[in-house]
Amino acid sequence: MPNAKTLAKKQSDVEVLKEKLSKSKLVILTDYRGINVGDVTSIRAELRKENCEYVVAKNSTLKFAVKDTEIADLAQYLEGPTAVTFSYEDYVAPAKVLYNFAKDNDFYQIKAGIMDGKVISAEEVLKLAKLPSRETLLTQLATVLLANIRNLAVVLDQARQKQEENA
C-alpha cells in the first residue's frame, strides 16, 4: 500500500499532466521502444527548437489525467512505453519532427494524439506531419495575395493608358 508521500507525488504528477494536456494545442503519444539516450536527446533538442516538450510518462498516470475528461478515449492508446510530446504553439512542426524520426527508425511508432481537445489517430497525426510548414503556408498565401494586387495594378495601368489615348 502506498504511503502518503508517494500518493501525494502521484497526485501531483497527475495534476501536472492535466495542466499540460489542457494548455497544449497538440499532444502526440509515441511508443519509444528501442530508442537510445542519444536518440531521445536528439528528439528533445529538435522539439525544443519548436517550443515543444517531450516527456516519458507512466500509462497509469496518463490514464488518471484523462479519466472523466473529453479525451478519456486516449486511454485505449496507453499500452507499452509511452512518450508524450506537448506543443503549445504549433500543430505541424512537432508532428513533422516525430514523423521524420519514425520514418528513419522503424521501431519508433506514433500511437495517437490530441488536437484542440479531441483525440486523433496516428493516421491523422501523420496527415498533419505531411502538411507544409506554417512559414511555407504563409509564403504561399502572401504570393497569392501579391499576385492579385499585381494583377489589379496592371489592369488599372492599362485602363489609365487607354484613357490617355482617348483623351
Long-range contacts (C-beta under 8 A, 24 or more apart in sequence): 10-61, 13-58, 13-61, 14-61, 14-64, 14-65, 17-57, 17-61, 17-62, 17-65, 17-84, 18-65, 18-69, 20-53, 20-86, 21-65, 21-66, 21-71, 21-86, 21-114, 23-86, 23-88, 24-86, 24-87, 24-88, 24-114, 25-87, 25-88, 25-89, 25-90, 25-91, 25-115, 25-116, 26-85, 26-86, 26-87, 26-90, 26-91, 26-94, 26-95, 26-113, 26-114, 26-115, 26-128, 27-84, 27-85, 27-86, 27-87, 27-113, 27-114, 27-115, 28-84, 28-85, 28-87, 28-94, 28-95, 28-98, 28-110, 28-112, 28-113, 28-125, 29-74, 29-77, 29-78, 29-82, 29-83, 29-84, 29-110, 29-111, 29-112, 29-113, 30-82, 30-83, 30-84, 30-85, 30-98, 30-102, 30-108, 30-109, 30-110, 30-111, 31-80, 31-81, 31-82, 31-83, 31-108, 31-109, 31-111, 32-56, 32-81, 32-82, 32-83, 32-108, 33-80, 33-81, 33-107, 33-109, 34-105, 34-107, 34-108, 35-105, 35-107, 35-108, 39-101, 39-105, 39-108, 42-101, 43-97, 43-98, 43-101, 46-97, 46-101, 47-85, 47-94, 47-97, 50-87, 50-89, 50-90, 50-93, 50-94, 50-97, 51-87, 51-88, 51-89, 51-90, 52-85, 52-86, 52-87, 52-88, 52-90, 52-93, 52-94, 52-97, 53-85, 53-86, 53-88, 54-83, 54-84, 54-85, 54-86, 55-83, 55-84, 55-86, 56-81, 56-82, 56-83, 56-84, 57-82, 57-83, 57-84, 58-82, 70-117, 70-118, 71-114, 71-117, 71-118, 71-119, 73-119, 74-112, 74-114, 74-119, 77-111, 77-112, 82-111, 90-134, 91-115, 91-128, 92-128, 92-129, 92-131, 92-132, 92-133, 92-134, 93-133, 93-134, 95-125, 95-126, 95-128, 95-129, 96-129, 96-133, 98-125, 98-129, 99-125, 99-126, 99-129, 99-130, 100-129
